[in-house]
């Protein structure tokens, strides 16, 4: 039996179906299938496929003269619906011109079953992590090489430096950070004095709380805590700023204009941190000692004069200088690590977040490592 339905209002095409109602067989499409006829095509095809129950229903396009994208998309959708019902369906007999449209709309594509995701083995994870370490090391070494070349170029031609950004950056990383630096270091001195007061009272050595707070703040805690604050505050900001510029291709635009990103973006930030952090450390030393003074006055029955004289006796100029020296190195390390991570950013917003986190964690580790190295060095110099 042969069933046929043709368009009434738009007779430019027809669809016929051969076979019995229980075995619809092949759908033969004839004529020109264009966008104005898409609605009629859809309605007729649904009527013919309503009783389809076989395992294979093909679309015979032998007599199709022309077809546009809208009609082809409808036929592809019908074929996918048949496949979803468990019936096989293909486009057959298309002329070369029609076959190009079929291929364009993936009418001849076969979906491959999704492969099951297997959990990554321990050895594969170790290998991937090792490869990542080597790749990151290569990026860091390349950055350091570019940094040295940029510094040498700036020294040879100082006018090429982006000096106008140094003072605004110093204001952001220095002046704007004063409140949090003062608060944290005051509490550090306060807490240290309280912890030491319990033991010192037992031996009647209340006055030595000034030695404890003065030496620990000027040598270690003042520079280290200030550097950690700037790492979380300014280092993360540097990494996020440069990361956003990298993913939005602003860094590439600077290279196109002949402005090296190291000289234009990194050097001003490194110089600003190098100059700002020693001032913050001196301020941190003062407020840390004042925090210990508050405990001495309230809990240890000390006088302001006695506390300050004991601090002056125990804390030498070298103790202050050593903290300032360390702070300068800390500032350069924060700037370089943060800027390197920012410039290495890829992958959009997710990449910016990942690199910012990496910058903060890496800087924390490097700061502690540098502090340990300085401690061993100064001890070796008997300082």
VOBA-1610 file (N, C-alpha, C; in pm, whole numbers, padded with zeros to 5 digits, always signed):
BEGIN
Unk+00084-00119+00000Unk+00000+00000+00000Unk+00088+00124+00000Unk+00046+00232-00070Unk+00126+00352-00084Unk+00046+00469-00026Unk+00104+00535+00077Unk+00041+00650+00139Unk+00111+00776+00091Unk+00037+00881+00069Unk+00097+01006+00021Unk+00022+01124+00079Unk+00097+01226+00123Unk+00040+01351+00169Unk+00118+01462+00103Unk+00052+01555+00038Unk+00120+01667-00028Unk+00072+01797+00033Unk+00154+01898+00023Unk+00118+02029+00076Unk+00005+02088-00006Unk-00099+02142+00062Unk-00211+02199-00010Unk-00183+02344-00048Unk-00138+02422+00050Unk-00116+02564+00021Unk+00017+02588-00048Unk+00113+02502-00024Unk+00247+02518-00082Unk+00287+02384-00141Unk+00248+02360-00266Unk+00272+02227-00326Unk+00413+02211-00382Unk+00511+02277-00324Unk+00645+02265-00378Unk+00716+02138-00338Unk+00659+02057-00250Unk+00722+01934-00205Unk+00614+01831-00176Unk+00655+01709-00157Unk+00563+01602-00115Unk+00641+01498-00040Unk+00572+01427+00048Unk+00630+01316+00125Unk+00541+01195+00104Unk+00598+01083+00064Unk+00522+00959+00046Unk+00585+00851+00129Unk+00501+00754+00170Unk+00548+00643+00251Unk+00500+00514+00189Unk+00590+00424+00165Unk+00555+00293+00110Unk+00547+00190+00222Unk+00462+00096+00207Unk+00452-00013+00303Unk+00320-00007+00377Unk+00295-00107+00454Unk+00173-00115+00533Unk+00184-00022+00652Unk+00070-00006+00720Unk+00071+00084+00836Unk+00160+00032+00947Unk+00177-00099+00954Unk+00265-00153+01057Unk+00410-00154+01017Unk+00439-00127+00891Unk+00578-00129+00843Unk+00598-00009+00752Unk+00621+00108+00808Unk+00623+00229+00727Unk+00737+00235+00628Unk+00846+00163+00646Unk+00953+00158+00548Unk+01023+00290+00529Unk+01032+00335+00401Unk+01109+00454+00367Unk+01017+00572+00339Unk+01057+00688+00390Unk+00987+00811+00359Unk+01055+00877+00240Unk+00979+00893+00130Unk+01035+00952+00009Unk+00997+01100+00005Unk+01099+01185-00001Unk+01078+01330-00003Unk+01110+01379-00143Unk+01017+01463-00199Unk+01037+01513-00336Unk+01016+01664-00339Unk+01076+01728-00438Unk+01051+01870-00462Unk+01154+01960-00397Unk+01110+02082-00370Unk+01196+02184-00311Unk+01151+02211-00168Unk+01241+02195-00076Unk+01210+02216+00065Unk+01273+02348+00106Unk+01188+02449+00127Unk+01235+02582+00162Unk+01166+02628+00290Unk+01221+02734+00349Unk+01176+02778+00481Unk+01026+02807+00489Unk+00961+02871+00389Unk+00815+02894+00401Unk+00735+02766+00411Unk+00791+02655+00367Unk+00718+02527+00370Unk+00754+02444+00493Unk+00833+02502+00585Unk+00881+02423+00699Unk+00766+02376+00788Unk+00666+02463+00810Unk+00554+02424+00897Unk+00476+02308+00836Unk+00447+02317+00705Unk+00374+02208+00639Unk+00457+02081+00639Unk+00588+02094+00620Unk+00677+01977+00624Unk+00671+01908+00759Unk+00674+01988+00865Unk+00670+01932+01000Unk+00539+01858+01026Unk+00427+01920+00991Unk+00297+01857+01016Unk+00282+01727+00937Unk+00321+01727+00810Unk+00306+01607+00728Unk+00397+01495+00776Unk+00518+01530+00814Unk+00611+01427+00861Unk+00561+01364+00990Unk+00506+01444+01081Unk+00454+01389+01206Unk+00338+01293+01180Unk+00252+01327+01084Unk+00140+01237+01051Unk+00190+01105+00999Unk+00289+01109+00910Unk+00341+00985+00852Unk+00416+00900+00953Unk+00479+00966+01052Unk+00560+00891+01150Unk+00480+00850+01272Unk+00353+00893+01280Unk+00275+00864+01401Unk+00261+00714+01424Unk+00250+00637+01314Unk+00229+00492+01328Unk+00357+00412+01306Unk+00472+00480+01302Unk+00598+00409+01276Unk+00631+00316+01392Unk+00655+00191+01358Unk+00689+00093+01462Unk+00806+00004+01423Unk+00861+00022+01304Unk+00973-00062+01261Unk+01103-00015+01324Unk+01206-00095+01304Unk+01337-00064+01359Unk+01420+00023+01266Unk+01373+00051+01144Unk+01449+00132+01050Unk+01354+00216+00966Unk+01364+00348+00975Unk+01284+00441+00896Unk+01380+00540+00833Unk+01404+00528+00702Unk+01500+00613+00632Unk+01427+00723+00556Unk+01498+00834+00534Unk+01448+00945+00452Unk+01517+00937+00315Unk+01440+00912+00213Unk+01495+00902+00077Unk+01490+01041+00013Unk+01608+01099-00011Unk+01618+01234-00066Unk+01657+01234-00213Unk+01631+01124-00282Unk+01673+01113-00423Unk+01610+01220-00509Unk+01482+01248-00489Unk+01409+01340-00574Unk+01400+01481-00515Unk+01482+01510-00414Unk+01483+01645-00358Unk+01565+01736-00449Unk+01504+01840-00502Unk+01574+01930-00594Unk+01661+02030-00518Unk+01610+02083-00406Unk+01685+02180-00325Unk+01629+02177-00184Unk+01713+02210-00087Unk+01671+02213+00053Unk+01751+02322+00125Unk+01687+02397+00212Unk+01757+02500+00286Unk+01783+02454+00428Unk+01848+02542+00505Unk+01890+02502+00639Unk+01775+02476+00733Unk+01670+02559+00727Unk+01558+02539+00819Unk+01490+02406+00800Unk+01465+02368+00674Unk+01400+02239+00647Unk+01492+02124+00685Unk+01621+02140+00658Unk+01714+02032+00693Unk+01722+02012+00844Unk+01717+02123+00916Unk+01721+02112+01062Unk+01598+02038+01114Unk+01480+02060+01053Unk+01360+01988+01094Unk+01374+01839+01066Unk+01426+01803+00950Unk+01444+01661+00918Unk+01543+01594+01013Unk+01650+01666+01044Unk+01747+01610+01139Unk+01682+01589+01275Unk+01598+01684+01318Unk+01530+01669+01445Unk+01436+01549+01444Unk+01365+01528+01332Unk+01278+01412+01321Unk+01357+01283+01327Unk+01471+01281+01259Unk+01555+01161+01264Unk+01601+01133+01407Unk+01637+01237+01482Unk+01681+01218+01620Unk+01567+01168+01708Unk+01445+01215+01681Unk+01331+01165+01758Unk+01307+01017+01731Unk+01323+00977+01605Unk+01310+00834+01574Unk+01414+00752+01646Unk+01537+00801+01646Unk+01643+00727+01715Unk+01618+00720+01865Unk+01560+00828+01920Unk+01529+00826+02063Unk+01424+00722+02096Unk+01335+00692+01999Unk+01233+00588+02017Unk+01286+00448+01991Unk+01413+00440+01950Unk+01473+00309+01926Unk+01473+00266+01782Unk+01423+00350+01690Unk+01420+00316+01548Unk+01540+00379+01478Unk+01607+00302+01394Unk+01717+00354+01316Unk+01666+00445+01205Unk+01744+00545+01170Unk+01701+00638+01066Unk+01823+00702+01002Unk+01822+00708+00866Unk+01931+00768+00791Unk+01874+00849+00676Unk+01957+00939+00621Unk+01925+01011+00499Unk+01997+00943+00383Unk+01921+00898+00285Unk+01981+00820+00176Unk+01945+00882+00042Unk+02029+00855-00058Unk+02001+00892-00195Unk+02013+01039-00227Unk+02077+01120-00141Unk+02083+01263-00166Unk+02181+01293-00279Unk+02150+01393-00361Unk+02241+01438-00466Unk+02358+01510-00401Unk+02467+01533-00476Unk+02584+01599-00416Unk+02551+01734-00353Unk+02469+01815-00418Unk+02434+01945-00361Unk+02355+01933-00233Unk+02258+01841-00232Unk+02178+01820-00111Unk+02263+01756-00002Unk+02355+01669-00042Unk+02439+01601+00057Unk+02526+01700+00134Unk+02566+01810+00070Unk+02644+01912+00140Unk+02563+01973+00254Unk+02433+01998+00230Unk+02348+02051+00336Unk+02329+01947+00447Unk+02312+01822+00406Unk+02298+01714+00505Unk+02421+01708+00594Unk+02537+01717+00532Unk+02662+01710+00609Unk+02679+01833+00697Unk+02638+01950+00645Unk+02651+02074+00722Unk+02571+02067+00851Unk+02454+02007+00845Unk+02369+01995+00964Unk+02387+01862+01035Unk+02498+01795+01006Unk+02534+01669+01071Unk+02427+01564+01055Unk+02360+01567+00939Unk+02261+01463+00913Unk+02322+01328+00887Unk+02452+01326+00853Unk+02520+01198+00830Unk+02613+01162+00944Unk+02600+01234+01055Unk+02688+01206+01170Unk+02622+01104+01261Unk+02704+01022+01321Unk+02659+00920+01415Unk+02719+00950+01552Unk+02633+00963+01649Unk+02682+00991+01783Unk+02749+00868+01842Unk+02869+00893+01889Unk+02940+00783+01956Unk+02899+00778+02103Unk+02885+00661+02156Unk+02851+00653+02298Unk+02961+00713+02384Unk+02919+00786+02486Unk+03017+00849+02574Unk+03097+00743+02649Unk+03227+00760+02643Unk+03314+00666+02713Unk+03304+00689+02864Unk+03303+00582+02936Unk+03297+00593+03081Unk+03428+00651+03134Unk+03413+00747+03222Unk+03530+00813+03278Unk+03593+00725+03386Unk+03715+00690+03362Unk+03785+00606+03459Unk+03863+00693+03557Unk+03865+00655+03682Unk+03942+00734+03780Unk+04091+00729+03747Unk+04155+00844+03765Unk+04297+00855+03735Unk+04378+00780+03840Unk+04473+00702+03794Unk+04557+00624+03885Unk+04657+00710+03959Unk+04713+00652+04065Unk+04811+00725+04147Unk+04933+00762+04065Unk+04982+00668+03985Unk+05101+00694+03904Unk+05075+00807+03805Unk+04956+00809+03744Unk+04922+00916+03649Unk+04914+01051+03720Unk+04859+01053+03841Unk+04852+01178+03916Unk+04990+01229+03952Unk+05078+01139+03994Unk+05216+01180+04027Unk+05286+01234+03903Unk+05267+01164+03790Unk+05331+01210+03666Unk+05279+01345+03622Unk+05146+01365+03631Unk+05089+01494+03591Unk+05137+01606+03682Unk+05144+01578+03814Unk+05192+01680+03907Unk+05339+01713+03881Unk+05418+01611+03852Unk+05560+01635+03822Unk+05576+01719+03697Unk+05499+01687+03595Unk+05506+01764+03471Unk+05463+01910+03495Unk+05362+01929+03580Unk+05318+02065+03612Unk+05428+02143+03682Unk+05500+02076+03773Unk+05610+02143+03843Unk+05717+02188+03746Unk+05754+02100+03653Unk+05856+02136+03554Unk+05808+02250+03465Unk+05681+02246+03425Unk+05628+02354+03340Unk+05627+02487+03414Unk+05588+02485+03543Unk+05587+02607+03621Unk+05729+02659+03642Unk+05824+02568+03664Unk+05965+02609+03680Unk+06015+02678+03554Unk+05977+02625+03439Unk+06018+02687+03313Unk+05959+02828+03301Unk+05832+02845+03338Unk+05771+02977+03332Unk+05839+03075+03427Unk+05874+03028+03548Unk+05939+03116+03645Unk+06077+03158+03596Unk+06153+03063+03543Unk+06287+03097+03494Unk+06279+03194+03376Unk+06182+03172+03288Unk+06165+03264+03175Unk+06127+03403+03225Unk+06042+03410+03327Unk+06003+03539+03383Unk+06122+03609+03446Unk+06204+03535+03521Unk+06322+03597+03583Unk+06419+03648+03478Unk+06438+03572+03370Unk+06525+03619+03262Unk+06473+03747+03200Unk+06343+03752+03172Unk+06283+03874+03117Unk+06294+03989+03216Unk+06283+03958+03345Unk+06293+04062+03448Unk+06433+04124+03448Unk+06535+04040+03443Unk+06673+04091+03441Unk+06698+04176+03318Unk+06649+04131+03202Unk+06667+04209+03079Unk+06595+04343+03089Unk+06477+04343+03147Unk+06401+04468+03159Unk+06469+04564+03256Unk+06522+04511+03367Unk+06593+04597+03462Unk+06716+04659+03396Unk+06792+04576+03322Unk+06910+04628+03253Unk+06872+04733+03150Unk+06765+04707+03076Unk+06720+04804+02977Unk+06674+04934+03040Unk+06607+04925+03156Unk+06561+05046+03224Unk+06678+05126+03279Unk+06780+05057+03330Unk+06899+05128+03380Unk+06973+05199+03267Unk+06977+05135+03149Unk+07044+05199+03036Unk+06965+05317+02984Unk+06832+05306+02988Unk+06747+05413+02938Unk+06635+05440+03038Unk+06664+05519+03143Unk+06566+05541+03250Unk+06435+05600+03202Unk+06434+05672+03091Unk+06310+05733+03043Unk+06206+05630+03001Unk+06251+05510+02973Unk+06156+05407+02931Unk+06080+05345+03049Unk+06119+05377+03172Unk+06050+05322+03289Unk+05915+05389+03312Unk+05823+05315+03367Unk+05689+05365+03396Unk+05688+05424+03538Unk+05766+05532+03555Unk+05788+05588+03690Unk+05663+05653+03747Unk+05574+05700+03663Unk+05456+05771+03714Unk+05363+05679+03792Unk+05378+05547+03777Unk+05292+05454+03849Unk+05348+05416+03986Unk+05472+05456+04015Unk+05535+05412+04140Unk+05465+05475+04260Unk+05448+05607+04260Unk+05387+05674+04376Unk+05242+05632+04399Unk+05156+05626+04295Unk+05020+05575+04321Unk+05017+05433+04374Unk+05109+05350+04324Unk+05114+05212+04373Unk+05162+05208+04517Unk+05261+05294+04551Unk+05306+05302+04691Unk+05193+05344+04783Unk+05108+05434+04735Unk+04994+05476+04817Unk+04899+05360+04840Unk+04875+05280+04736Unk+04784+05166+04750Unk+04839+05060+04844Unk+04967+05025+04825Unk+05025+04915+04904Unk+05078+04961+05038Unk+05105+05091+05052Unk+05164+05141+05175Unk+05066+05216+05262Unk+05026+05336+05218Unk+04940+05421+05300Unk+04805+05354+05329Unk+04747+05290+05227Unk+04617+05226+05248Unk+04625+05104+05339Unk+04746+05050+05357Unk+04761+04931+05441Unk+04797+04965+05585Unk+04815+05093+05615Unk+04858+05131+05751Unk+04759+05085+05858Unk+04628+05106+05844Unk+04537+05064+05952Unk+04546+04916+05987Unk+04545+04829+05886Unk+04548+04685+05915Unk+04684+04644+05970Unk+04793+04705+05921Unk+04926+04673+05972Unk+04938+04715+06118Unk+04890+04834+06151Unk+04896+04882+06289Unk+04815+04793+06382Unk+04694+04760+06341Unk+04607+04678+06427Unk+04667+04540+06452Unk+04710+04472+06343Unk+04761+04336+06358Unk+04887+04333+06443Unk+04980+04423+06419Unk+05106+04421+06493Unk+05088+04466+06638Unk+04995+04555+06663Unk+04965+04590+06802Unk+04914+04468+06876Unk+04823+04394+06814Unk+04770+04273+06879Unk+04877+04166+06896Unk+04971+04157+06799Unk+05079+04060+06812Unk+05164+04092+06935Unk+05204+04219+06951Unk+05282+04257+07069Unk+05203+04238+07197Unk+05074+04268+07192Unk+04988+04252+07310Unk+04979+04106+07351Unk+04954+04019+07256Unk+04938+03876+07286Unk+05069+03817+07334Unk+05181+03852+07271Unk+05311+03798+07314Unk+05341+03839+07457Unk+05314+03963+07490Unk+05340+04009+07627Unk+05251+03936+07727Unk+05126+03913+07691Unk+05036+03840+07781Unk+05083+03696+07801Unk+05126+03632+07693Unk+05173+03494+07704Unk+05298+03486+07791Unk+05388+03583+07778Unk+05511+03580+07857Unk+05491+03627+08000Unk+05386+03708+08024Unk+05367+03764+08158Unk+05344+03656+08262Unk+05272+03550+08225Unk+05241+03444+08322Unk+05368+03380+08374Unk+05462+03349+08285Unk+05586+03284+08326Unk+05680+03382+08396Unk+05687+03504+08346Unk+05781+03601+08404Unk+05741+03639+08547Unk+05611+03642+08575Unk+05565+03675+08710Unk+05614+03574+08812Unk+05623+03447+08772Unk+05664+03342+08865Unk+05807+03361+08913Unk+05891+03424+08835Unk+06031+03443+08870Unk+06063+03588+08907Unk+05959+03670+08914Unk+05982+03810+08948Unk+06057+03885+08841Unk+06045+03843+08718Unk+06119+03905+08607Unk+06024+03981+08516Unk+05937+04058+08578Unk+05836+04130+08498Unk+05898+04222+08393Unk+06008+04283+08426Unk+06067+04382+08337Unk+06115+04321+08206Unk+06143+04190+08208Unk+06199+04127+08088Unk+06093+04104+07979Unk+05968+04140+08009Unk+05869+04134+07902Unk+05904+04233+07792Unk+05972+04340+07826Unk+06017+04437+07726Unk+06119+04375+07632Unk+06211+04292+07687Unk+06308+04223+07603Unk+06239+04126+07508Unk+06144+04049+07565Unk+06074+03950+07485Unk+06001+04014+07367Unk+05923+04116+07395Unk+05844+04179+07290Unk+05934+04256+07193Unk+06028+04331+07244Unk+06113+04413+07159Unk+06194+04332+07059Unk+06260+04226+07107Unk+06344+04147+07017Unk+06260+04067+06917Unk+06153+04005+06965Unk+06073+03922+06874Unk+06003+04005+06767Unk+05957+04124+06804Unk+05887+04208+06707Unk+05984+04266+06605Unk+06096+04320+06650Unk+06189+04385+06555Unk+06261+04284+06467Unk+06297+04169+06521Unk+06373+04072+06443Unk+06287+03987+06352Unk+06173+03939+06402Unk+06097+03839+06329Unk+05954+03879+06297Unk+05876+03902+06403Unk+05732+03912+06382Unk+05691+04039+06308Unk+05758+04149+06333Unk+05722+04272+06262Unk+05738+04258+06111Unk+05859+04222+06062Unk+05874+04206+05917Unk+05788+04095+05859Unk+05781+03980+05928Unk+05708+03867+05872Unk+05558+03892+05868Unk+05500+03944+05976Unk+05357+03968+05977Unk+05318+04078+05878Unk+05401+04181+05866Unk+05373+04286+05768Unk+05377+04230+05627Unk+05477+04145+05600Unk+05486+04084+05467Unk+05367+03994+05438Unk+05322+03920+05538Unk+05206+03832+05517Unk+05080+03915+05490Unk+05065+04026+05561Unk+04949+04113+05537Unk+04953+04168+05395Unk+05070+04215+05351Unk+05081+04269+05216Unk+05066+04160+05110Unk+05107+04039+05143Unk+05089+03929+05049Unk+04941+03905+05024Unk+04862+03895+05131Unk+04719+03872+05113Unk+04645+03991+05059Unk+04699+04111+05082Unk+04629+04231+05039Unk+04676+04279+04901Unk+04805+04309+04890Unk+04857+04365+04765Unk+04898+04258+04666Unk+04959+04147+04717Unk+05001+04042+04626Unk+04885+03981+04551Unk+04777+03952+04622Unk+04658+03897+04556Unk+04601+03996+04456Unk+04604+04126+04491Unk+04552+04228+04399Unk+04637+04235+04273Unk+04770+04228+04288Unk+04857+04230+04171Unk+04829+04112+04078Unk+04818+03993+04138Unk+04794+03874+04057Unk+04660+03883+03985Unk+04556+03930+04054Unk+04424+03940+03991Unk+04424+04047+03881Unk+04488+04161+03906Unk+04491+04267+03805Unk+04561+04220+03678Unk+04682+04167+03693Unk+04758+04124+03576Unk+04694+04002+03511Unk+04631+03915+03591Unk+04561+03801+03534Unk+04444+03844+03448Unk+04368+03941+03496Unk+04256+03992+03416Unk+04305+04057+03288Unk+04417+04129+03296Unk+04473+04190+03176Unk+04523+04084+03078Unk+04577+03975+03132Unk+04628+03869+03043Unk+04515+03799+02969Unk+04406+03764+03038Unk+04299+03691+02972Unk+04217+03781+02880Unk+04217+03912+02905Unk+04146+04005+02816Unk+04236+04060+02706Unk+04357+04003+02694Unk+04452+04036+02587Unk+04506+04178+02596Unk+04495+04243+02712Unk+04554+04375+02728Unk+04706+04367+02731Unk+04760+04259+02787Unk+04906+04241+02788Unk+04958+04225+02646Unk+04885+04151+02563Unk+04925+04138+02422Unk+04918+04273+02351Unk+04820+04354+02389Unk+04810+04488+02329Unk+04930+04574+02366Unk+04978+04561+02490Unk+05098+04635+02530Unk+05219+04593+02446Unk+05232+04462+02424Unk+05343+04414+02342Unk+05330+04468+02199Unk+05207+04472+02148Unk+05186+04523+02013Unk+05227+04670+02002Unk+05203+04747+02107Unk+05241+04888+02106Unk+05388+04910+02138Unk+05463+04801+02160Unk+05605+04813+02189Unk+05636+04839+02334Unk+05539+04823+02424Unk+05560+04842+02567Unk+05574+04705+02633Unk+05693+04675+02682Unk+05713+04546+02747Unk+05633+04535+02875Unk+05558+04427+02895Unk+05476+04415+03017Unk+05560+04411+03144Unk+05682+04355+03137Unk+05766+04352+03256Unk+05805+04493+03297Unk+05852+04570+03199Unk+05897+04707+03229Unk+05780+04798+03264Unk+05667+04777+03200Unk+05554+04867+03217Unk+05467+04831+03337Unk+05455+04702+03369Unk+05362+04658+03473Unk+05431+04607+03599Unk+05539+04529+03582Unk+05599+04461+03696Unk+05694+04551+03773Unk+05785+04619+03703Unk+05886+04699+03772Unk+05826+04807+03862Unk+05724+04882+03819Unk+05666+04981+03913Unk+05609+04918+04039Unk+05547+04803+04026Unk+05491+04737+04144Unk+05600+04685+04236Unk+05704+04624+04179Unk+05813+04574+04261Unk+05884+04688+04333Unk+05909+04798+04263Unk+05976+04912+04326Unk+05889+04974+04435Unk+05759+04983+04410Unk+05669+05041+04510Unk+05667+04957+04637Unk+05659+04826+04624Unk+05660+04740+04743Unk+05795+04746+04814Unk+05903+04749+04736Unk+06037+04755+04795Unk+06056+04881+04879Unk+05997+04992+04836Unk+06012+05117+04909Unk+05911+05132+05022Unk+05794+05074+05007Unk+05688+05095+05105Unk+05699+05002+05226Unk+05740+04880+05204Unk+05733+04783+05314Unk+05830+04814+05428Unk+05952+04867+05405Unk+06035+04901+05521Unk+05971+05007+05611Unk+05901+05104+05553Unk+05834+05205+05635Unk+05724+05140+05719Unk+05650+05049+05658Unk+05546+04979+05733Unk+05605+04893+05844Unk+05723+04833+05819Unk+05786+04750+05922Unk+05830+04835+06041Unk+05888+04953+06015Unk+05926+05041+06126Unk+05803+05080+06207Unk+05694+05109+06139Unk+05569+05140+06210Unk+05519+05019+06288Unk+05534+04899+06229Unk+05491+04778+06298Unk+05574+04753+06423Unk+05704+04781+06415Unk+05789+04765+06534Unk+05742+04855+06648Unk+05709+04978+06616Unk+05667+05073+06719Unk+05536+05029+06783Unk+05437+04995+06702Unk+05306+04960+06760Unk+05313+04824+06830Unk+05401+04733+06784Unk+05417+04606+06854Unk+05473+04626+06993Unk+05572+04715+07004Unk+05628+04746+07136Unk+05524+04815+07224Unk+05443+04900+07165Unk+05337+04965+07243Unk+05234+04863+07292Unk+05208+04760+07211Unk+05118+04655+07257Unk+05172+04585+07380Unk+05303+04558+07382Unk+05363+04500+07502Unk+05361+04597+07619Unk+05374+04727+07590Unk+05372+04827+07696Unk+05236+04829+07766Unk+05130+04813+07690Unk+04996+04812+07750Unk+04983+04698+07851Unk+05034+04580+07814Unk+05029+04466+07907Unk+05118+04492+08028Unk+05237+04551+08006Unk+05325+04581+08118Unk+05263+04677+08216Unk+05188+04774+08167Unk+05125+04871+08257Unk+05006+04813+08330Unk+04929+04727+08264Unk+04803+04678+08321Unk+04819+04550+08401Unk+04918+04467+08367Unk+04927+04335+08431Unk+05058+04311+08506Unk+05162+04384+08477Unk+05293+04357+08537Unk+05343+04470+08626Unk+05261+04570+08649Unk+05296+04683+08737Unk+05424+04753+08694Unk+05445+04766+08565Unk+05562+04837+08514Unk+05526+04981+08487Unk+05630+05064+08480Unk+05612+05204+08443Unk+05651+05223+08297Unk+05600+05332+08240Unk+05634+05360+08100Unk+05784+05382+08085Unk+05844+05454+08177Unk+05987+05483+08169Unk+06068+05356+08182Unk+06033+05272+08278Unk+06108+05147+08297Unk+06096+05055+08177Unk+05978+05043+08122Unk+05958+04956+08006Unk+06038+05005+07885Unk+06033+05135+07858Unk+06104+05189+07742Unk+06255+05182+07761Unk+06304+05202+07884Unk+06449+05192+07906Unk+06497+05048+07886Unk+06418+04952+07933Unk+06457+04811+07915Unk+06453+04774+07766Unk+06356+04827+07695Unk+06351+04802+07550Unk+06473+04862+07481Unk+06512+04982+07522Unk+06629+05047+07462Unk+06756+04967+07490Unk+06766+04907+07610Unk+06886+04827+07642Unk+06892+04697+07565Unk+06777+04633+07545Unk+06776+04500+07484Unk+06774+04503+07331Unk+06715+04604+07274Unk+06701+04611+07128Unk+06809+04703+07072Unk+06896+04647+06990Unk+07002+04724+06927Unk+06957+04773+06789Unk+07037+04862+06732Unk+07005+04911+06599Unk+07010+04799+06496Unk+07099+04703+06516Unk+07107+04593+06420Unk+06979+04510+06417Unk+06916+04495+06534Unk+06789+04421+06537Unk+06685+04489+06447Unk+06682+04622+06452Unk+06589+04696+06368Unk+06633+04687+06221Unk+06764+04706+06197Unk+06814+04700+06060Unk+06789+04564+05996Unk+06809+04458+06072Unk+06789+04324+06015Unk+06645+04303+05970Unk+06551+04354+06050Unk+06411+04344+06009Unk+06381+04425+05884Unk+06442+04543+05874Unk+06420+04628+05756Unk+06481+04563+05632Unk+06600+04504+05647Unk+06664+04436+05533Unk+06576+04320+05484Unk+06530+04240+05579Unk+06443+04129+05539Unk+06315+04178+05472Unk+06261+04287+05523Unk+06135+04336+05468Unk+06151+04379+05322Unk+06267+04439+05287Unk+06289+04477+05148Unk+06289+04357+05056Unk+06356+04250+05099Unk+06358+04127+05019Unk+06218+04067+05012Unk+06147+04069+05124Unk+06010+04018+05124Unk+05922+04094+05023Unk+05937+04227+05019Unk+05856+04306+04929Unk+05881+04272+04783Unk+06009+04256+04747Unk+06042+04220+04609Unk+05987+04081+04577Unk+05999+03987+04671Unk+05948+03852+04648Unk+05797+03852+04628Unk+05725+03928+04709Unk+05579+03936+04693Unk+05543+03989+04555Unk+05608+04097+04514Unk+05574+04158+04386Unk+05606+04065+04269Unk+05725+04003+04271Unk+05765+03920+04157Unk+05678+03796+04145Unk+05651+03730+04257Unk+05570+03608+04252Unk+05428+03640+04207Unk+05370+03745+04262Unk+05233+03780+04226Unk+05222+03821+04079Unk+05318+03901+04033Unk+05313+03945+03892Unk+05340+03828+03798Unk+05430+03738+03834Unk+05457+03622+03748Unk+05332+03535+03736Unk+05266+03511+03847Unk+05144+03430+03842Unk+05034+03501+03763Unk+05025+03633+03777Unk+04924+03705+03702Unk+04947+03701+03552Unk+05072+03720+03508Unk+05102+03719+03366Unk+05090+03580+03305Unk+05100+03476+03387Unk+05088+03339+03337Unk+04944+03289+03333Unk+04847+03377+03361Unk+04708+03337+03369Unk+04652+03302+03232Unk+04577+03193+03226Unk+04501+03153+03108Unk+04367+03096+03155Unk+04269+03094+03065Unk+04145+03024+03097Unk+04035+03109+03156Unk+04037+03240+03135Unk+03926+03323+03177Unk+03920+03345+03327Unk+03797+03366+03378Unk+03778+03401+03519Unk+03827+03290+03611Unk+03805+03164+03571Unk+03852+03053+03653Unk+04004+03055+03663Unk+04071+03085+03553Unk+04216+03093+03555Unk+04266+03205+03643Unk+04196+03319+03644Unk+04236+03430+03731Unk+04227+03389+03878Unk+04118+03325+03915Unk+04104+03279+04054Unk+04209+03177+04092Unk+04237+03084+03999Unk+04336+02981+04028Unk+04475+03041+04046Unk+04513+03134+03958Unk+04645+03196+03967Unk+04656+03287+04089Unk+04548+03355+04126Unk+04552+03439+04246Unk+04574+03355+04370Unk+04504+03244+04379Unk+04524+03153+04492Unk+04666+03099+04494Unk+04716+03060+04378Unk+04852+03008+04369Unk+04954+03113+04409Unk+04930+03239+04371Unk+05023+03346+04407Unk+05031+03363+04558Unk+04916+03362+04626Unk+04916+03382+04772Unk+04983+03265+04842Unk+04948+03143+04804Unk+05006+03026+04870Unk+05157+03018+04845Unk+05198+03040+04721Unk+05341+03035+04689Unk+05418+03142+04764Unk+05361+03261+04774Unk+05429+03370+04843Unk+05442+03340+04992Unk+05339+03284+05054Unk+05349+03245+05195Unk+05468+03151+05217Unk+05476+03050+05132Unk+05583+02952+05145Unk+05720+03018+05127Unk+05732+03103+05026Unk+05861+03168+04999Unk+05899+03263+05112Unk+05801+03333+05170Unk+05831+03424+05280Unk+05887+03350+05401Unk+05826+03238+05436Unk+05877+03159+05549Unk+06015+03103+05517Unk+06034+03059+05393Unk+06164+03006+05353Unk+06271+03115+05359Unk+06240+03234+05309Unk+06336+03344+05315Unk+06366+03385+05459Unk+06263+03386+05543Unk+06285+03422+05684Unk+06377+03322+05752Unk+06357+03194+05724Unk+06446+03092+05781Unk+06588+03110+05731Unk+06604+03141+05601Unk+06738+03161+05545Unk+06806+03281+05609Unk+06734+03390+05629Unk+06791+03508+05693Unk+06830+03478+05838Unk+06747+03400+05907Unk+06779+03366+06046Unk+06910+03289+06054Unk+06926+03189+05967Unk+07051+03112+05966Unk+07169+03201+05927Unk+07150+03289+05829Unk+07258+03378+05784Unk+07302+03473+05894Unk+07206+03538+05961Unk+07241+03631+06067Unk+07303+03560+06186Unk+07256+03438+06211Unk+07317+03362+06321Unk+07462+03326+06287Unk+07485+03292+06159Unk+07620+03261+06117Unk+07712+03382+06124Unk+07654+03501+06107Unk+07734+03624+06118Unk+07743+03675+06262Unk+07686+03595+06356Unk+07686+03629+06499Unk+07617+03762+06524Unk+07507+03780+06453Unk+07429+03901+06474Unk+07302+03870+06553
//
